[in-house]
C-alpha cells in the first residue's frame, strides 16, 4: 500500500543516515596513545640503533614492512628513549639491534649466533633464533604504554 511504501522509504533513509553517523563516530571512537620505547644496556657504544616496530605476525616474521622503523646514530650513551605518537592501542612486537659497523644488518656467525647487540620486546631471547611474534608481542594500552628493551650480547667499548 501507499503508506507502507512511504514507511519503507523513510526507513531506508534513516538506515543510511544511521550508517553514516556510526562510521563518522568510529573515526573518533578509537583513542590513540603514545608509546614510549626505552632501550638500555647500550654501554656507551657507537653505532646506529636499528628499531623495527611491528603490529602483525606476517611482517614481523618476514622482517618487512615494519609499522615504524628508525635508524638512529648513537654515541656515548647508556640509554635511548623515543616516543611513538598517536598509535592504536593493540599488540606490538619490537626488534632492536646496535649496528656497530653500519652495514644496516644484524651480523651473525655461520651458526646464526648474533654478533652485535640486540633485543626484543618482552626481552625474549631464544637461542639461535628470533623470538616469534607471540613470544615478543606486548599489548599497548593507555595504562600500559612503555616497552623496555635491554640489549643482549653487549660487551661495551673495548
N, C-alpha and C positions, 0 to 999 in steps of 0.2 A: 504494500500500500504506500501511498504518498508519505504518510507520517513516518513509516518505517525507513523509507529512503532518506528522509531528512535526518533522522536519528543516526542512521548508518554513516552518512557523510560527516555529520558533526563528530561522531566517534572517531572516524579516521583522521580528521583534523586534529582532534585532541591528542590522539595517539602520536601523530607526527610532532606536535609541539612538545609533548612529554619526552619523546626520544631526544629531541634537540636539547632540552633542558638537562636531561640526565648526562648526555655527552659533554655538554658545557661544564657542568659541575664536576664531572670526572677529571677534567683537566686540572682543576684546582684542588680536588679532594686528596690527591696523593702528595703528602707533605714530603718535601725534600730535606735531606740532612747534610751536615758537613762531617766528613770522616777524617780523623787525624791519623796519620801514619808516623810511627816513631821507630827508627832503626838505630839499634845500639851495637856496641862491641866493634866499632869501626877502628879503634886503636890508632887514630891519627894517621892512617894510611892515605896515600894519594892515589887517585884514580877517578873513575866515574861510577856512580851508583846507577845501576840499571834497575828500574822499578816497573813491574808489569802487574796491572790491577785487572782481574778477570771477574766476570759475573756469570759465566756458564761453562759447563763441562767441556763442550766441544772445543772452544777456543783455548781454554786452559791446557787441555791435553795436547793440542797441536802446537801450542806456544805461538798462536797467531791471533791477530785482531783483538789485542788487549783493549779493554774498555778505557783504561787510562794507561799511558806509558810515559815514563820520564827517563832521561839520561842526564844525570846531574854531576858536574865536576865537583869533587870534594878534595880537601886537603887539610890536615892538621885539626881534625875534629873527632870527637868520640861518639857523637850522637847526631843524627839528621832527622828533622821533622818537617812534614809538609801536611797540608790540608786539601782534601778533595772536596770542593764546594758543590752544594745543590745536587746531590746524587740520591737515587731512590734507595729507601731502606729495603735491603734484601741480602742475600748471601753473596759474599765475595771471597776470592782467593788471591793472594798476592805472592809474587815471586820477586826476589831481590838478589842481585849479586854485585860485588865490587869488582869492576873491570879494571884491574891494576895495569894491564898492558894496552888498554884502549883499543882492543880489536872487536868490540861490540858483541862478544860471545863469552859464555861461561866456559872457561878452559877445563878440560877433563883429561885424565890419563887414558891410556889404551884400555884400561879395565873399567872406565867410566867413573873413576873417583874424581870428585871436583877438586880443582887446583886453586881456585880463587874463593875468597869469602862469599858465602851465600846464605840465604834464609828464606823461609816461607811463613805465611800467616799460620797461626797456631804453633809456630816453631816446630812443626813436624819435621823429622829428619830420618827417613828410612835409609838404610844402607844401600848404596849403588843404584838408587833410582830417586826420581822426584816423588813427593807425596802425590796422591791422587787429589782431584778436586774435593772429594768428600773428606779426605784427611786434612786438607788445608783450608777449607771454607770456614768463614766466620759470618755470623748474622749481624748485620749492622742495623741498629735501631737508634731512635732518638736518645735512649738511655745508654746503649752500648755502642759508642761511635769512635772507639780508638782501637787501632791494630798496632800491636807491639811486635817487632821482629828483632831477634838477636842474631847477628851474623855468626855463622859457624865457620870453622876452618880458618880462623883469622889469627895469624901469628903476630900481627902488628909489624911496625917498622923494624927492619933488621939492621 
